[in-house]
Amino acid sequence: MRVKEVASFTDYFIICSGRSDRQVQAIAHGISEELKKNGIRPLGVEGTALGTWILVDLGDVIVHIFHEPVRAFYDIERLWSDVPTMSVDENLETLLQLDSAV
């Protein structure tokens, strides 16, 4: 989600989910490992102990990793429904499309 026109604290949300708390924790761990390989350190990481909603704050990008029922409950996509969104497959180049979607 491209939120930079309506939020002062970040430019993008990346939202994903897992089917269990362990899977959510594994997704967060995988993201952290990839960031570390690329020399990127998060400003903060919250929620790893419970694994129901993990937030990785990268400054310009905030990654939300939800356990599926928690994602449905908070429904962030509905709360931010007025911003450009896109689905992203594993081809990272498709992220560039979001930035030009204005």
RODO-2510 file (C-alpha; in nm, 4 decimals, decimal comma):
residues 102
     n   res          X          Y          Z
     1     m     0,0000     0,0000     0,0000
     2     r     0,1307     0,3410    -0,0907
     3     v     0,0421     0,5620     0,2060
     4     k     0,2896     0,8463     0,1653
     5     e     0,0288     1,0983     0,0499
     6     v    -0,1886     1,0422     0,3589
     7     a     0,0585     0,9378     0,6314
     8     s     0,3487     1,1389     0,7696
     9     f     0,5245     0,8434     0,9345
    10     t     0,5983     0,6154     0,6369
    11     d     0,5614     0,5803     0,2613
    12     y     0,4522     0,2170     0,2217
    13     f     0,2870    -0,0683     0,4064
    14     i     0,3625    -0,4240     0,3085
    15     i     0,0976    -0,6574     0,4480
    16     c     0,1207    -1,0352     0,4532
    17     s    -0,0082    -1,3158     0,6689
    18     g     0,0659    -1,6635     0,7911
    19     r    -0,1564    -1,9535     0,8947
    20     s    -0,0126    -1,9881     1,2462
    21     d     0,1868    -1,7868     1,4980
    22     r     0,4925    -1,9986     1,4159
    23     q     0,4573    -1,9263     1,0461
    24     v     0,4196    -1,5530     1,1171
    25     q     0,7383    -1,5663     1,3260
    26     a     0,9166    -1,7580     1,0492
    27     i     0,8129    -1,4980     0,7891
    28     a     0,9435    -1,2194     1,0132
    29     h     1,2675    -1,4104     1,0693
    30     g     1,3099    -1,4614     0,6954
    31     i     1,2552    -1,0921     0,6280
    32     s     1,5054    -0,9994     0,9006
    33     e     1,7658    -1,2372     0,7572
    34     e     1,7283    -1,0934     0,4052
    35     l     1,7518    -0,7394     0,5381
    36     k     2,0658    -0,8283     0,7332
    37     k     2,2258    -0,9799     0,4205
    38     n     2,1668    -0,6477     0,2462
    39     g     2,2995    -0,4365     0,5332
    40     i     1,9587    -0,3038     0,6337
    41     r     1,8680    -0,2743     1,0007
    42     p     1,5057    -0,2169     1,1033
    43     l     1,4289     0,0860     1,3187
    44     g     1,2159    -0,1455     1,5288
    45     v     1,0449    -0,4829     1,5402
    46     e     0,7365    -0,5443     1,7548
    47     g     0,5234    -0,8485     1,8299
    48     t     0,7684    -1,1319     1,7734
    49     a     0,6950    -1,3043     2,1049
    50     l     0,3253    -1,3646     2,0326
    51     g     0,3462    -1,3996     1,6566
    52     t    -0,0065    -1,2753     1,5916
    53     w     0,0937    -0,9382     1,4433
    54     i     0,4584    -0,8583     1,3851
    55     l     0,5506    -0,5099     1,2703
    56     v     0,8888    -0,4412     1,1097
    57     d     0,9600    -0,0672     1,0885
    58     l     1,2055     0,0194     0,8133
    59     g     1,1300     0,3914     0,8121
    60     d     0,9926     0,4462     0,4632
    61     v     0,8384     0,0984     0,4668
    62     i     0,6459    -0,0741     0,7439
    63     v     0,5924    -0,4475     0,7105
    64     h     0,2867    -0,5953     0,8832
    65     i     0,2920    -0,9735     0,9215
    66     f    -0,0384    -1,1065     1,0548
    67     h    -0,1779    -1,4370     1,1724
    68     e    -0,4725    -1,4698     0,9299
    69     p    -0,7557    -1,4298     1,1879
    70     v    -0,5864    -1,1202     1,3327
    71     r    -0,5474    -0,9718     0,9856
    72     a    -0,9191    -1,0254     0,9223
    73     f    -1,0071    -0,8677     1,2586
    74     y    -0,8024    -0,5490     1,2120
    75     d    -0,8721    -0,5262     0,8367
    76     i    -0,6010    -0,2684     0,7642
    77     e    -0,6793    -0,2865     0,3946
    78     r    -1,0267    -0,1456     0,4660
    79     l    -0,8935     0,1240     0,6995
    80     w    -0,6537     0,2450     0,4293
    81     s    -0,8866     0,1746     0,1361
    82     d    -0,8307     0,5180    -0,0198
    83     v    -0,4619     0,4534    -0,1016
    84     p    -0,3129     0,2772    -0,4063
    85     t    -0,2570    -0,0944    -0,3499
    86     m    -0,1246    -0,3861    -0,5447
    87     s    -0,0528    -0,7513    -0,4976
    88     v     0,3132    -0,8368    -0,5170
    89     d     0,4379    -1,1719    -0,6326
    90     e     0,7876    -1,2966    -0,5654
    91     n     0,9241    -1,0851    -0,8502
    92     l     1,0467    -0,7805    -0,6589
    93     e     1,0493    -0,5654    -0,9719
    94     t     0,6701    -0,5398    -0,9527
    95     l     0,7100    -0,3155    -0,6471
    96     l     0,8246    -0,0391    -0,8794
    97     q     0,4780    -0,0313    -1,0337
    98     l     0,3278     0,0847    -0,7052
    99     d     0,5465     0,3935    -0,6960
   100     s     0,4203     0,5070    -1,0357
   101     a     0,0527     0,4373    -0,9543
   102     v    -0,0614     0,7936    -0,8967
***
